[in-house]
Amino acid sequence: MSVGRALVYLLLSATAWGTAGAAAALLFGRSGLGPVALTFWRSVGGVAVLLVAARLAPGRPGRLRPPRPARLLVNGLGLTLFQVAYFEAVHGTGLAVATVVTLGAAPVLVALGARLLLREQLGAAGVPAVAGAVVGLALLVLGGAGGGGLRAGGVAWAVASAAGYAAVTLYGRRLGAGAEPFASTFYSFLVCAVLMLPFALLEGLWPSPVGLGRTLGLLLYIAAVPTALAYGLYFAGVAVVRATTASVIALIEPVSAALIAVLLLGEQLSAVELTGIGVLLAAVAALALAETRAAVRRS
């Protein structure tokens, strides 16, 4: 896969992830599902969608061949931690702070890990781009935040979520493009569903019968678009571009969430939030350009 296509895949996956937050916001409080149960049903739905897609795909008999045990374990555990810890962070300290800490810490952890474990160089554009991305994210999320309050437990969950994302990103980059992204996505969510089942049973597994059709429709959307599709694109893209670049591009997620809030939910963006979007997009563009130039030099 070319670097250009990998960058497009990562941009599409991050944009799709941004829609998951809006769908989850519509589910919480009305469906009767908590964060753990929602993570479980998201994983189960993603597995089901990918299984149907594998059955319908012509000429791909080995498409769901299990990956190596180490990859299955790292991706499954990392993905589980990333998802459930983020929902717990939102519950513990509010959406704004949880998003800032999780998505702000992720590129920093990935950049440090890539430097120490993969010997990746940030380059001249890397340090200011990562710093700009974190600043832009903080402006975007905190610009419209009310006085939510900072709680240590929620912040700890957010850092744990960022660590799960960093582990999956670094490991995917370390292995490169040898694994089938379709199979990696399928088995990662299968592991997540198995791990989450007992905790979801304790929290309350089944949705409320009131508005059940609406709940099932939103769950189907979450399973198909920001789960099966988005993570498939993500696992394919992260094997090609630098880990730090992938983590910064993932920050497009809150931008897409903000645009959805404006276009579909009637919310207004402040001047600070608009500035944050501009800074964040500039940082993503700078890293994408640097990645493309590096690929040209290597070829």
PyMOL commands that set and color helices and strands:
alter all, ss='L'
color gray80, all
select helices_A, chain A and resi 3-27+35-56+69-93+95-117+126-142+152-178+181-203+212-238+243-249+252-263+271-298
alter helices_A, ss='H'
color red, helices_A
deselect
rebuild
show_as cartoon
